[in-house]
Amino acid sequence: MKSLFHSAFLTTLLCWLCGLTLLASATSCSQEQKAKVQEALPGVLTGNQGPQPTLDSVYVARQMLAEPAFKSQLDWAKKFYKARDYRLGWFKNHEVVPQAKKLLEVINQAGDEGLDPQKYKIKNFDKLFAELDKARGDTTQRNSLEKQIDVALSGTYFTWASDFYRGTVNPREVKNIDWDVKRNKIKLHKALMTILQERESTYPYYEFEPLHPEYDRLKKALAEYRTIQRNGGWPTLPAGTKLKPGDTSPAVALLRRRLLDEPGTPAQGVATPVQTVANNGPSNGPAPAPAAQQYDSELVAAVKKFQQQTGQRTDGVVGGETLRLLNIPLDKRIDQIVLNMERWRWIPKRFEQNYLLVNIPDYKLHVVEEGKEVMNMNVIVGKTLNATPVFSDKVEYVVLAPYWNVPFSIIDKEMRPKLVANPQAYLDRLDMEVVKGWGAKATPIDPTTVDWANLTQANWKYTLRRRPGPKNDLGDVKFIFPNSNDIYLHDTPHDELFSQTKRNFSHGCVRVAEPIKLATYLLRNKPGYNENTILSTIGERQEKYITLPEKLPVYLVYFTAWVDDAGHLNFRDDIYGHDKNLAKEYFN
């Protein structure tokens, strides 16, 4: 064994001596020979001798705090370097890893994400890399620069990634932004370790890629709209334009350019004296040919598609609301896309496999099972003054034949005069009662014993509720996800309201168009419940709480722009002014 060890040692020593001999004669060798030597002795010819320098917590903190833009990212830097025992992250064998170049490329293209590239160009890396190249022969200077560059690259990554993955605006810190959906909890130091190929992740798109395909679709739409912007924008139709299928009008040429022609290209002999182009000012041209003035079936189909993608009634008539939406400036639509990309950065990095999602401006509920939508239905949301809040929770109960407990605000602002005048007659007409206690233990009291005139929130000790039945404001079913806002999904006796295109009529809760269908779906795994048993239970007019076998996540969100599965960009009105409030923070 000892002889074998000596033999191995001598062999290694001879190889090392041969390497030195090759190095000494490298100047007279051919390029091919040099390459072979470099392959045999990595780092010798490139001057990469010596160990890679390491950092410590004091150095990392000092470097991060010395740069104002990096201060808010100090915690991520600490976690990143501590997890790697303070080894450099962006260097291997004294060479910068390829991911550094990729990071700088991503920053240069940050405008494609609606971000400002200049915000992330904090350090002059061209200068730093040039200094590093000059310092190859000075080990001390080289190591010092490697450490400085490494922390600077990390600080740059965390500054960019914080905006890209978590949002440039923190909705929980800005008072006038209504967004209480559970947070995106992406750990940026682990994302960086994944990028540097030092750990595996279930999110391979951590490599400078977005977390949600919906975001990526909006990014592509943003690029398309900016192309239209560079090519001159889109036409603006004259105020007062009114077109029905089959009509003839000079405005048809502009409408055709707006919806059918290649965006941003000049009109082919169909310009009109009234033509104006968004962002470019007026443009005059020859009168259109008569054929170009005909509002034909092809253009009607394009208008109906536009109406569908903007949440209107698809009647093919141009005027009023359709005209207003056609003439929204291109710049505003671009901003709208960017703001909704920002909201996707706030969304948790992954949805559950099964969940409900209500998009408030779209007045739509989506039911997702195993990651795929299995049904959707129209909803009614809160009025502007009673806005449905944006938040997430979990549905726990389905309530059949529910009572409606009247909020004190409605008693105070809407019902008080009639309650003061004749409480018993008024409540009998509304099929309501006053009770003390809760649930099965609630007992009715005489409404004439309540001092309605001097009633306040503080001295109100009872519950005013409407009995189950056809007059009940909650209809036949409600779906409860306990929350401090007292918001839930429910049926309504006013089905006619679902035919409206703008459906913000409620006091804040969300009314669903097909409650029995939704209840049947949610209770499909509950023994003894199907559509027939649900309907028969409702018919008994006795409130019944049913606990779901599993709590189901529900998201009430606010997106005014998105790209659907067919690849069509959709817009909706900013019904609560949330876009306006976010724009003040984002673009400032």
N, C-alpha and C positions, 0 to 999 in steps of 0.2 A: 504493500500500500504506500509506504514511504517512497519507494523508488518511482511509483506511478506519479505521486505528487510532484517529485523533483522533475520528472520528465515533462509534465504539463507546464510547470513554471518556466523551464528552459525554453519550451516551445513558444510561450507567450512573450518571453523576453526577446527572443530572436525576431519574432514578428514585429515587436515595437521598434527594435533597432533597424529592421528593414524599412519600416515606415519613416524613420528619421533620415535614412539614406535617400529614400525617394524624395523626401521633402527638400533635402539639400540640393538635389539635382533637378528640382522641379522647373527651374528657369530654363534648362536646356531640353526638357522633355517636350514631346508633342502634346497638343491639346487633349488628345485621346488618353495619353498617359496621365496627364494632370487629373482628368475626370476620374480615372480609376483610383488614383491616390486619394482624391477627395471622398470617393465612395467608401474606400477602405478605412479612412480616418476622418470621420465627419467632424467638422469644426476646426480642423487644423489649418486648412488653407484659407478659410473665411475669417480667421482671426477670432473665432468664438471660444477661445480657451477660457477656462475658469468657470466657476459655478455661477448660476443665475442669481442676481441679488434678490434679497427678500425685504419685506416691509415689516412694520410693526404698527400697532394701533395708534400710537402718537403721531407717526409720520402720516398715516392715512387721514387722521382728523385734521392735522395742520394743513395739508395740501387741499383738502376739500373746503375747509373754512376760509382759506386764503382767497378762494374764488367765490364771490357773492352768488353767482348762478348755481353753484354746487351745494351751497349750505343746506338747502332743504332736502338734499339727497344723501346727507351724511349717514343716516341710519342704514340705507341700502348698501352703501359702500362698506360700512363696518361689518354687516352681516356677510357680504360677499367675501371679503378678505379673511375674516375669522374662519369661515367655513373651509377655506383652502390653506389654513395655517400661514397666512400672510405671504404666500407665494405670488409672484406676478401672474396676472391672468392673460395678458395680451402678448406675451413673449414666450417663445420656446427656443432654446439654444441660442439666445440672444438675437433672435429674429422675430419681427412682428408677425403675428398670425394673420392669415387671410381675412378673418372676420373683422379686423380693424378697417381694412379697405372697404369691406361691405358696409360697415357702420357709417363711414363717411359718405358713401354713395347714397345710402338711405336718407341721410340728413339732407344731402343736396336735393333729393326728390321729395322732401317733406311737404312741399306745396301741393303735391298730388293728393295729400291727405287732408287738405284744408288747414295745414299747420304752416308756421313761418320758419323756413330754414335758418334764417339769421339768428333765431333764438337759440339754436343749438351749436352755432359756430363760435363757441366760447374761447377755444384755444386755437392758436395758429399751428396746426399739425405739420403743415409743409415746412415751416421754420424749424420745428422741433425735430422732425425726421432728418432734415439737412444737418442740423447740429449733431445728431446721433451718428450720422454717416461719417462726419469729420472726426468724431471722437473714438473711432474704432481702435486706434492704437493706444488710447489712454484708458486703461481699465477702470480707473476711479471715475473719470468723467463719463465714460460710457454707462457704467452702472447707475450713476446719479441720474442721467437722462432717462434711462430705461424705467426707473422707479417713477420719475416725474410724469413721463408719457403714459405709463400704465394707469396711474390714478386719474390722469386727465381723461383718458379714454373711458374709464369706468364712470367718472362723473358725467361725461358727455352722454354715454349710453343711458344712465339713469334719468338724466334730465329729459332726453327724448322719449324714453320708454314710459316714464311717468305720464306724459301727455298722451302718448299714443295708446297705451293700454288702460289708463285710469281716467283720462280726461284732463283737459287744460283747466276746466272749471270744476270745483268740488261742489256738487249740488247741496251737500249737507252744511256747507259753510256760508252759502249765499242765501240770505233770508227770502228773497222774492222768487227763488226757483223751487217750484213744487215738484220734488222727486224723492220719494222715500222708499224706493225699491231697494231690496237688499244689495249690498255693495259688491263690486268686483274686487275679489280678494287675491288677485294675482300677486305672487311674490316675485318682485323684480330681480332680486339677487339670484333666485333659482332659475328664472328665465335666462339670465345672462350665462349662468353655468351651462344651461342647455345649449345656448348658442355657441359656446366655446367647446361643445362636445365633451363635457366633463360629467354629465349626468343625462339619464334618459327621462323622457316625460311623455305623458299621455297627450301632450299638446305639441306635436312636431312643428306646428305653425308658430311657435314661439320665435322661430328664426326670422325675426323682423316682419312677421306676417300678422294680419289681424286675427282676432279671436272668433269672429262671427262672419259667416258667408253673407249675411244681410249688409254688413258694413262694406264688404268687398264689392257688392253690387252697386251700392251708392257711390263708391269711389270711381267705378267705371262710368256711372252716369255723370258724375262731376266732370270727368275728363271729356265726355261728349259735349256737355253744355259749355265748357270752356272753349272747345273747338268752335262751336257755334258763335261764341262771343268773339273769338279772334277773327272769324270770317264775316263779322259785321252785324251779328245779332239776328233778331227775327222781326217781321213786319208788325206794325201796330194798326189795327183796324180803326176806322173813324168812329168817333162817339156817335151813338144813336143807330149804329148798324143793326138791321133786323133782317134776317134771312130765314126763309122756310124752304124745304125741298122743292125744287122746280123753279125757284125765283131766279130772276136775272138782275145783276147789279155789278157796278164797277168794283165793289168791295170783294167780290168773289175771287178776283185775281190775287189779292192780298191774303185771303183765307187759304187759297191753294198753296201759296208760298209758305205760309205759316205751318201747314199741316202735311203737305204732300211733297213739295219740292225738297231737294237736298238742302239741309239747313245751312244758311249763310251764303248760298250761291246766288248770283244775280238772277233776276227774273228774265225769262226768255220772251221779250216783246210783250209783256203783260203788265207793265207798270202803269199806275194811274196817277192822275194829278193830285189825288188826296193821299198818296202813299207816304208813309213815314216808316222808318226803320228804328227799332228799339236801340237806344244808345248812340245812334248815328245822326239823328236829326232828319229833316225832310229830304225827300228825293223825288224829283220830277221826271217824267218820262212820257212817252207816247200813249195815247188812249189804247185800251186793250181791244183785241179783236172780239167780236160778239160771242164766239164760242167760249172764250175764256171767261165770260161773264155769267155763264150758266151754272147754277148751283145743282150739279148733277149727282147721280147716285154714288159715284166714287168719293166725292167730297163729303157727301152726307154721311157715308160710312166712317170717314176719317173724323168728322165732328162727333159722331156717336162714341167712337173710341176715346176721343179726348174727354168727352163728358163722363164716360165710365171711369177714366183714370183720374178724374178730379172730383168724383163723388157726386155727380149730378144725375138728374133724370135724363135718360138717353133718348131724347125725342128728336135730335137732329136739328133743332131750331137754334139759330145763332141770335143772341140778343140778351139783354139783362145780365144774368149771372154768368152765362157762358161767355158773353163778350167781355165781361170784367176779368174772368180768369184767363182768357186768351191774351189779354193785354197786360197782364202782370209782367213787369220788366224782367228781362233775363237775369240781371244782376241779383234781383231779389230771389229768384228761383235758385240761383247758385248758392246764395247765402243759406237758403232753406235746406238745401242738400247738406251743406257743411254742418249746420246745427244738428241735424239728425244723425250724421256720422258721429258727432260728439256724444250724443245720447247712447249710441251703441257702445261707447267706451265705458259707460257707467254700468252697463248690464253685466250681471255675473258671467264669468268666463265660460260657463256652460249651463244651459237649462237642464232641468230634470228630464227624464224620459217621458213622463206624463205631467201635463199641466194645463191650466186654463190661462188664456191671455186675452185681455180686453184692450184694444187700441181705442182710446177715448175719442180722438178727432175723426176716426173712421167709423165710429158707432158700430163696432163689430166685435163679437166674441169668437175666439178660436179655441177649439178643443184639440189638444195634441196628445197622441198616444204612441209610445215607442218612437218618439221623435218625428212622427208624421201627423199631419192634420187629418182628423177623422170627421170633423163637422165644424161648421161655423154658423152663426146666426146674427141677425141684426139686434142691436141694443139701443136703449135710450139712456142718456147720461144726464148729468146735472146741468142746470141752467148756469149761465155765466156767474150769477151772484151766488149760486149754490154748487160751485164747481166740484165735480167728482175728483177726489184726491188721487195722486199718483203714488202707488205703494204696492207692496207684495205681501202675501200672507198664505194661509193654507185653509182650504175649505174643509170643515169638520162635520157639518150637519146639513141634512136636507129636512126642511120643515114643511109638512103637508097641512093644508087648511090653516094657515097661520093667522094669529091676531096681528093687527097693525098697531103698534104703540106709537102714539102721536108725539113727535118731538116737542119739547117745551117751546121752541122758537115758533112753531106753527100755532100752538095754543095762544102764545103771546101776541103774535103779529097778525094772525088771520082769523082766529076764532073767538077771541075775547069778547067783542061787543055782543055777539049773539048768545054767548054763554052767560053774560051778565043779565041779558034781557029775559031769557027763558031757557035755562039749561036743560031741563028734562025734555021738553018738546024738541029742542034743537038736536039733542043727542039721540033721541028716539028716531028722528027722521034720518039721521046719519048711521043708524044701527051701531051706535057707540055706547060705551059704558065707562064709568070711573071705578077703579078697583084699588084695593090696598093689598100689599103683598105681591108675590111673584109666582109664576108658573101655576102648578096645580093648586097651590095654596092661596091664590089670589081670590079675594071676595069682593063683590060689588058693594058700593056705598051710594047713598042718596046724593046726586049731583047738586041738589039745592042747598046742601050743607057746606059747600065750598064757597069761600069768599073770592069769587072770580075777579071782582073789580080790583082787589088789592093783592092779587096773586103775583109772587115773584119766584124766580128759580130757587131761591134759598128756602122759601116756605112751602114749596110744592112737594107734598109727601106721597102723592098717589100716582097712578098711571091712568091716562086716558087712552082707551084702545077701541079699535073697530073690530067687531066680531067676524069670524070666518064667514065667507059667503060671497055672492056676486058683487057686492058693493065694496069689498075689501080692497084697499089700495095696493096690497101686496099680491092680489090675485089668489091663485091656488097653491103656490109653492114659493118658498124662499130658500136661499142657499147661504149658509152662515160661515164666515171666516172671522172669528172674534178679533176685533181691532178697536183701537181707541177712537177711531173716526165714526164708529157705528155705521159702517158702510157694508152693504151686502148685495147679492144678486137676487132678483125676485121677479115674479110674474106681475101682470097689470091687467085691470079690466078694460083698459083703453087700447085695444089692439089697433085701432085705426091710426094711431100715431106712428106706427112702424112703417107706414107707407110714405112718410115724409123723408126727404133726403137729408135734412138737418134735424137731428133728433136729440137736442139738448133741452129737455123739458122737466127733468126730475128735480128733486130737492137734494140730490147728491148720490143716491143709490143708483144701481145699474139695473134697469128693467130688461128682461130677455124676451125675445119674440117667441121662442119655442120652449117654454119651461117644462112641459111634460116630457118632451124628448130629452132634454138635459137631465131631468131627474131620473128618467129610466136608464140613461147611460151611466150616471154616477152610482146608481144602486144596482147595477147589473151583476155585481158579485156579492150582493147582500141576499142571503137566502129568504125566500118568501116574497120578494118584490119584483114585479114586472109592471108593464104599463097598466094592465087591468087592475091589479091590486092597488096601485097608486091612485088610479081614478076612483075606485070604490072607497078608499080611505078618505079622499078629499070630499066625496059626497056625504060623508057622515058629519062634516062641519065640526069636527073635534080636533083641535090642534095636536099634531103628533110630530115629535122630534125623532129623527132617525140618524144615528151616528154612522158615518161612512166607515167601511172596513179599513181604509187607509186615508190619511189626510192628503189632500191634493193641492199642490202649490197653485196659487193664482197670482197673476201679474196684471195690475192695472197700469198701463203705460201710456205714453204720449208721443206718438210719431206722426209728423205731418208730411213726411216724404219717405218713400220706400220703393224698392223694385220688387215686383211680384214674381212668382215662379215662372211666368211666361216671359219675363225679361222686360216688362213694361214699367216705366217710372210713374209712380202715383204721387199726387199731391192732395193735401187736405188743408182746409182753413185752420188758422191758429185760433180756435174758438175761445180759449181762455187767456190768450196773450202770453203763453209760456215761451213761444219762440221769440217774441219781442223782448222779454226779460232776459232770456239767455243770450240773445245777440248783444245786449249792452255789456255783458260780462265777457263774452267770447271775443268779440271783435275789438274790444278795448284793451 
